[in-house]
Structure formats: C-alpha cells, structure tokens
C-alpha cells in the first residue's frame, strides 16, 4: 500500500498518511504544500476511516 508523508505544521515530525485526499492526485517527483478540509464521516464501516479529506488548494508544488 502506498502512502504519503505529511505534517500539519512545519515544526512537526513527518507522519505516514494512508488516506486519500479528494481532488488531489500526487505526481511522483514533486513535493507539495496543500490546504485541505477535514470532515467527520458519520457511521463509517468498520474497515473505513472516520475522517475524509478534501483538497482546498495546492499552496506550493516544487
């Protein structure tokens, strides 16, 4: 399973992120700074995340 490395703040350590971000398609070889919205998923299935993420904008791509 592929994942992304993320941090919420510049001073945070990197964490592995296994969920998807709706509206975002990663292109290998680039580093991104994203703005996303987080939504609670009511009554998620047992094998699904309880939070979903949606892309607001790509702040930086390098």
N, C-alpha and C positions, 0 to 999 in steps of 0.2 A: 504494500500500500504506500502510495506517495503522500508526502505531507509538506507543509511549508514551515519555515521558522519565522516566528513572529515575536514582537514585543509591543506592549501598549505605550510605553514611554521610552525615550532614548536611553535613560539610565538603567532600564530593566535588563535582565538577562534574557537571552533568546529562549523561546519555548517552542516545542513541536505543536503544530496545529493540523489536525486531521480532518476538520470540517471543510465544507466548500463555502465560497463567498458568491452569492447570487449576483450575476452581472460582471464577474471578473474572470478572465481567462489568462492564466500565467503563461508567459513566453520565456522559455529557458534562456539563461544567459543575462537576464536583467534582474535588477534589484528594485523593489517598489516601496513607496510610502503611500499608504491608502487611507482614506477616510471611509469607515463603514458604520452602518447602523446595526444594532443588535436587537433581536426580537425574541421574546419567550414563545415557545411552541406549546400551546395548551394540549395536554393529554398525548404526549408523543408515544409512539410504540416503544416497547422495552429496548429494542436494538437501535433506536434512533436518538439523535441529540435533542436536548430540551431547549436549545438555543439555535436560531438561524441567523446568518449574517448576510447583509445586503450592501453592495458597493454604493457609496455616495459619490466618490470621485477618486481618481488617481492623482495624488498630490505631486508625486515625483516618480519618474522612471529613468533609471540610469544603468 
